Amino acid sequence: MPSIGPGVREIRIRQASGAFRIIYLATIGDVVHVLHAFQKKTQATAKRDIDLAKARLRQIR
């Protein structure tokens, strides 16, 4: 997800109960940092979810 930062990836899960996203960074050593996990309510990812993932990325870098 280059909109959040370099090296950031996304896992998408679709179930009968809805769509879920996990945004993570796996390029800092041997650690996988989960930046944000949430249930999507619309097609587009909400700005607040992107902003939260960006803020958490800044905290670990």
Backbone as a ProteinNet text record, in pm:
[ID]
protein_1_A
[PRIMARY]
MPSIGPGVREIRIRQASGAFRIIYLATIGDVVHVLHAFQKKTQATAKRDIDLAKARLRQIR
[TERTIARY]
84.2	0	88.5	132.1	218.8	153.7	21.5	-45.5	-15.1	26.8	60.8	211.3	287.9	431.9	498.3	629.7	700.7	707	688.6	695.2	567.2	465.5	339	253.6	199.2	116.8	-22.1	-112.1	-250.3	-298.4	-369	-436.5	-586	-652.3	-796.4	-868.5	-970.2	-1048.9	-1195.5	-1260.6	-1404.4	-1476.7	-1577.9	-1661.3	-1806.1	-1895	-2037.4	-2070.8	-1994.9	-2020.4	-1961.9	-1883.3	-1828.8	-1686.2	-1629.6	-1492.1	-1403	-1283.7	-1189.5	-1054.9	-979.1	-846.3	-747.1	-626	-515.1	-403.4	-356	-247.6	-124.3	-15	103.7	231.6	341.1	474.8	564.2	630.5	712.4	858.1	905.7	1041.5	1136.8	1100.2	1188.8	1238.8	1358.3	1412.3	1326.9	1314.2	1235.1	1096.2	1053.5	927.7	820.2	699.9	584.1	505	492.1	417.3	278.5	174.7	38.1	2.9	-19	-47.3	-193.8	-281.2	-424.4	-501.5	-606.6	-697.1	-839.1	-925.5	-1058.9	-1154.8	-1283.4	-1387.5	-1426.5	-1431.3	-1469.2	-1620	-1671	-1815.3	-1852.1	-1751.8	-1775	-1665.3	-1677.4	-1576.6	-1442.6	-1443.9	-1320	-1274.8	-1143	-1089.1	-1104.7	-1162.1	-1187.7	-1056.7	-1059.9	-942.1	-892.5	-981.6	-938.1	-858.9	-892.7	-817.9	-678.3	-669.3	-539.2	-454.1	-513.1	-439	-388.1	-468.3	-427	-308.5	-312.7	-201.3	-75.3	-88.2	27.1	87.3	4.1	51.2	125.5	72.8	138.6	270	276.9	401.5	507.1	468.5	562.7	616.5	533.7	574.9	682.4	678.1	776.5	900.3	897.7	1016.3	1098.8
-118.3	0	124.3	167.9	284.6	411.9	414.2	533.5	550.3	443.1	450.9	463.2	385.5	393.3	276.9	289.1	181.1	55.7	-59.5	-185.7	-226.6	-141.5	-171.9	-258.6	-365.4	-460.6	-469.8	-537.1	-549	-692.2	-745.6	-874.2	-843.5	-901.6	-881.1	-1011.8	-1004	-1121.9	-1090.5	-1177.4	-1161.8	-1280.1	-1249	-1351.6	-1308.9	-1399.4	-1366.7	-1250.1	-1235.3	-1127.7	-993.2	-990.4	-864	-877.5	-764.5	-758.7	-704.1	-762.6	-722.4	-693.1	-602.5	-567	-568	-613.8	-606	-535.9	-425.3	-349.1	-375.4	-418.9	-456.2	-416.1	-416.5	-386.7	-501.6	-564.3	-681.5	-662.7	-541.3	-519.2	-460.7	-460.2	-410.4	-530.7	-579.8	-697.1	-819.5	-899.4	-1022.8	-1004.8	-882.4	-851.8	-813	-862.9	-819.9	-722.5	-600.6	-497.6	-485.1	-513.9	-493.6	-348.4	-270.7	-128.1	-102.5	-183	-161.8	-282.3	-321.7	-426.7	-376.5	-392.6	-334.9	-402.8	-382.2	-430	-315.8	-345	-242.7	-235.3	-114.1	-91.7	-47.6	5.9	55	2.9	28.8	-11.4	54.5	184.2	258.9	244.2	251.4	250.6	390.8	400	530.2	603.8	734.4	817.6	797.8	782.9	766.4	637.1	532.3	406.8	422.6	491.1	517	606.3	710.7	801.9	730.5	641.4	566.3	475.5	406.4	320.2	402.7	520.5	609	653.8	689.9	735.6	624.1	503	390	356.4	372.1	350.5	451.4	575.4	678.5	644.1	585.6	549.4	441.8	348.3	239.1	268.5	368.2	400.7	501.4
0	0	0	-115.5	-123.3	-69.2	-59.3	-5	143.8	209.7	352.1	370	295.7	304.3	233	205.8	136.7	223.6	160.3	231.1	301.7	297.2	365.4	273.8	329.9	255.4	317.4	247.7	294.2	271.8	369.1	354.3	348.3	249.6	233.2	261.5	343.7	379	352	276.2	248.6	310.1	390.6	451.4	437.6	472.4	466.8	559.1	667.5	764.1	720.3	611.3	562.5	512.5	476.7	427.3	537.6	552	655.4	591.3	652.4	603.2	718.7	687.7	781.2	706.7	761.3	700.7	786.1	721.1	798.3	726	801.5	750.3	791.6	697.6	729.6	689	682.5	632.7	736.6	862.3	966.9	1046.2	1010.6	1078.7	1058.1	1162.9	1157.2	1216.2	1230.3	1298.4	1197.3	1217.3	1138.5	1225.1	1180.5	1253.2	1191.7	1267.9	1222.1	1253	1149.1	1165.1	1195.9	1136.4	1158.6	1104	1171.8	1125.5	1147.7	1048.1	1057.4	961.9	985.7	895.7	803.1	676.3	579.2	568.4	561.2	546.9	405.5	331.9	195.8	104.3	-25.7	-123.5	-94.5	-68.9	-46.1	98.7	118.5	254.6	311.8	429.9	492.3	522.2	508.1	533.6	675.7	771.9	911.4	929.3	853.6	861.7	801.5	690.1	627.4	716.7	771.8	860	984.4	1040.4	1159	1126.6	1013.9	973	949.7	888.2	866.3	998.6	1093.3	1224.5	1295.7	1290.4	1354.6	1286.2	1154.2	1080.9	1127.3	1143.5	1191.1	1329.9	1414.3	1550.2	1552.3	1458.4	1460.1	1377.9	1294.4	1212.2	1280.6
[MASK]
+++++++++++++++++++++++++++++++++++++++++++++++++++++++++++++

